[in-house]
Amino acid sequence: MRGVQPPSRFVSRLYHFLFSKPGLSLLYGYQGTYKTSLALKALSLESARARVLVLTGKHVVLEDPPGVIVMRLHTILDDLRLPFELEFLSDEKGLPLAVVYDSFVADFAGARGYMASRAILKSLVTCLALLRDHAARRGSSVLLVSPRHPYTGNPPLWKFFSRFVERIVEINVNRGVVTAVQRALTLEPLATWITLESELREYLEDPEGLP
């Protein structure tokens, strides 16, 4: 197929776009589009900064990735404390951080059962602002992993996300092809690269290359 890239190059391009500069990035897509696996594989390419995986709500990984600090958040209060914990961790390591935050919206969505919507949205914006400030001050890269809204096709709460994220990639899977779409802050497509799903799945399951 014309334009198909090998999985290693597909992931390497993701890494350089999402992690090479400090700031907040967003990786989003429907369920089952390998978002978490791609984010972790891209994170495995990082060598200059301390690597962190943040898991929210009921999200789990079968085993902690080697060489990666795993932080588990269960409530919206944990999310609000996280930027400060990342500050302390960066101080402790003496390094900026490369962070995968999966899935950023889970605890905020879960808080709807006991908090007013306005308070939840203010908390979300506060968390985003603190993460952006941490990234700017420490030289960290924070990748927010998010689902795709089933009706609009956009990231959930995009009106708020758009004020803070600097780089955006959407992942799609269709007929055996995985597509990464770089998007502008208007969500207009800027660039696209593709790989075969069967080859990508094998590459993501291969432990080789993980630190």
C-alpha positions as CSV (number, residue, x, y, z in Angstrom):
1,M,0.0,0.0,0.0
2,R,1.4,3.4,-1.0
3,G,2.7,5.5,1.8
4,V,2.6,2.8,4.5
5,Q,5.4,3.1,7.0
6,P,6.9,0.3,9.1
7,P,5.6,0.4,12.7
8,S,8.9,1.5,14.1
9,R,8.9,4.6,12.0
10,F,5.2,5.2,12.6
11,V,5.9,5.2,16.4
12,S,9.1,7.2,16.1
13,R,7.2,9.9,14.3
14,L,4.6,9.9,17.1
15,Y,7.4,10.2,19.6
16,H,9.1,13.1,17.9
17,F,5.9,15.0,17.5
18,L,4.4,14.4,20.9
19,F,7.4,14.3,23.2
20,S,10.3,16.2,21.6
21,K,9.3,19.6,23.0
22,P,8.1,20.6,26.5
23,G,4.4,21.2,26.9
24,L,1.0,19.5,26.7
25,S,0.1,17.2,23.9
26,L,-3.1,15.2,23.2
27,L,-3.5,11.8,21.7
28,Y,-7.1,10.8,21.1
29,G,-9.3,8.3,19.2
30,Y,-12.1,5.8,19.6
31,Q,-11.7,2.8,21.9
32,G,-9.6,0.0,20.5
33,T,-7.3,2.2,18.4
34,Y,-4.1,1.3,20.3
35,K,-3.8,4.8,22.0
36,T,-2.4,3.6,25.3
37,S,-0.1,1.0,23.6
38,L,1.2,3.6,21.1
39,A,1.8,6.2,23.9
40,L,3.8,3.7,25.9
41,K,5.8,2.5,23.0
42,A,6.6,6.1,22.1
43,L,7.5,6.8,25.8
44,S,10.0,3.9,25.6
45,L,12.0,5.9,23.1
46,E,12.6,8.6,25.7
47,S,16.2,8.6,27.1
48,A,16.9,12.0,28.4
49,R,14.0,12.5,30.9
50,A,12.4,10.5,33.7
51,R,9.5,8.5,32.3
52,V,6.1,8.5,34.1
53,L,2.8,6.7,33.4
54,V,-0.3,8.1,35.1
55,L,-3.3,5.8,35.2
56,T,-6.8,7.1,36.2
57,G,-10.0,5.6,37.4
58,K,-10.3,1.8,36.7
59,H,-7.6,1.9,33.9
60,V,-5.0,-0.8,34.4
61,V,-2.0,-2.2,32.7
62,L,-1.2,-5.9,33.0
63,E,2.3,-5.1,34.3
64,D,4.2,-1.9,35.0
65,P,6.5,-1.0,32.0
66,P,10.2,-1.4,32.9
67,G,12.0,1.8,33.7
68,V,8.7,3.7,34.0
69,I,7.4,5.3,37.2
70,V,3.7,4.4,37.5
71,M,1.3,6.7,39.4
72,R,-2.3,5.6,39.9
73,L,-5.1,8.1,40.5
74,H,-8.6,7.2,41.8
75,T,-10.4,10.5,42.4
76,I,-10.5,14.0,41.1
77,L,-8.5,15.0,44.2
78,D,-5.7,12.8,43.0
79,D,-5.7,14.5,39.6
80,L,-5.5,17.9,41.2
81,R,-2.5,16.8,43.4
82,L,-0.7,15.3,40.4
83,P,1.0,18.5,39.0
84,F,2.5,19.1,42.4
85,E,3.7,15.5,42.7
86,L,5.3,15.8,39.2
87,E,7.1,18.9,40.5
88,F,8.5,17.0,43.5
89,L,9.4,14.0,41.3
90,S,11.3,16.2,38.9
91,D,13.2,17.7,41.8
92,E,13.9,14.3,43.2
93,K,15.2,12.9,39.9
94,G,17.0,16.2,38.9
95,L,15.4,15.7,35.5
96,P,12.5,16.9,33.4
97,L,9.8,14.4,32.9
98,A,8.1,12.6,30.0
99,V,4.6,11.8,31.1
100,V,1.8,9.7,29.6
101,Y,-1.5,10.6,31.4
102,D,-4.1,8.0,30.5
103,S,-7.0,8.7,30.5
104,F,-7.1,12.3,31.6
105,V,-10.9,12.8,31.6
106,A,-11.8,9.6,33.5
107,D,-11.8,10.9,37.1
108,F,-13.4,14.2,36.1
109,A,-16.2,12.3,34.4
110,G,-16.5,10.0,37.4
111,A,-16.9,13.0,39.7
112,R,-20.3,13.9,38.2
113,G,-21.9,11.6,40.7
114,Y,-21.0,13.8,43.6
115,M,-19.9,17.2,42.3
116,A,-21.6,20.0,40.4
117,S,-20.6,20.3,36.7
118,R,-19.3,23.8,37.2
119,A,-16.9,22.7,39.9
120,I,-15.7,19.8,37.9
121,L,-15.0,22.0,34.9
122,K,-13.1,24.5,37.0
123,S,-11.1,21.6,38.5
124,L,-10.3,20.3,35.0
125,V,-9.1,23.7,33.8
126,T,-7.0,24.2,37.0
127,C,-5.4,20.8,36.4
128,L,-4.6,21.6,32.8
129,A,-3.2,25.0,33.8
130,L,-1.0,23.5,36.5
131,L,0.3,20.8,34.1
132,R,1.1,23.4,31.5
133,D,3.0,25.5,34.0
134,H,4.9,22.5,35.2
135,A,5.9,21.6,31.7
136,A,7.1,25.1,30.9
137,R,9.1,25.5,34.1
138,R,10.6,22.0,34.2
139,G,11.0,21.2,30.5
140,S,8.6,18.3,30.8
141,S,6.4,16.8,28.1
142,V,2.9,15.7,29.2
143,L,0.9,13.5,26.8
144,L,-2.8,13.4,27.6
145,V,-4.5,10.3,26.2
146,S,-8.3,10.8,25.6
147,P,-11.2,9.1,24.0
148,R,-13.0,10.5,21.0
149,H,-16.5,11.9,21.6
150,P,-19.0,9.5,20.0
151,Y,-21.2,12.3,18.6
152,T,-18.9,15.2,17.7
153,G,-15.9,13.1,16.8
154,N,-13.8,15.6,18.7
155,P,-11.9,15.1,22.0
156,P,-14.3,15.4,24.9
157,L,-14.4,18.9,26.4
158,W,-12.4,20.2,23.5
159,K,-13.4,23.9,24.3
160,F,-11.3,23.6,27.4
161,F,-8.5,21.4,26.1
162,S,-7.9,23.7,23.2
163,R,-6.7,26.4,25.5
164,F,-3.8,24.4,26.9
165,V,-2.6,21.7,24.5
166,E,0.0,22.5,21.8
167,R,0.2,19.3,19.7
168,I,-2.6,17.0,18.7
169,V,-2.7,13.6,17.1
170,E,-5.8,11.5,16.3
171,I,-5.5,7.8,15.9
172,N,-7.9,5.8,13.7
173,V,-8.1,2.2,12.7
174,N,-10.0,1.1,9.6
175,R,-9.8,-2.0,7.4
176,G,-6.5,-3.1,8.8
177,V,-4.8,0.3,8.5
178,V,-3.8,2.5,11.5
179,T,-3.7,6.2,10.7
180,A,-2.2,9.0,12.7
181,V,-3.5,12.5,11.9
182,Q,-1.7,15.5,13.1
183,R,-4.3,18.2,13.8
184,A,-4.1,22.0,14.2
185,L,-5.8,23.7,17.2
186,T,-8.8,24.1,15.0
187,L,-8.7,20.3,14.6
188,E,-8.1,20.7,10.9
189,P,-5.8,17.9,9.6
190,L,-2.2,19.0,8.9
191,A,-0.4,15.7,8.2
192,T,-1.1,12.0,8.0
193,W,0.9,8.8,8.3
194,I,-0.2,5.2,8.3
195,T,1.0,1.7,9.1
196,L,-0.6,-1.8,8.8
197,E,-2.5,-2.9,11.9
198,S,-1.2,-6.5,11.8
199,E,2.4,-5.3,11.8
200,L,1.8,-2.6,14.4
201,R,0.1,-5.1,16.7
202,E,3.1,-7.4,16.5
203,Y,5.5,-4.5,17.0
204,L,3.6,-3.3,20.1
205,E,3.6,-6.8,21.6
206,D,7.3,-7.2,21.0
207,P,9.3,-6.6,24.3
208,E,12.4,-5.8,22.3
209,G,13.3,-2.1,22.5
210,L,11.7,-1.6,25.8
211,P,14.2,-0.3,28.3
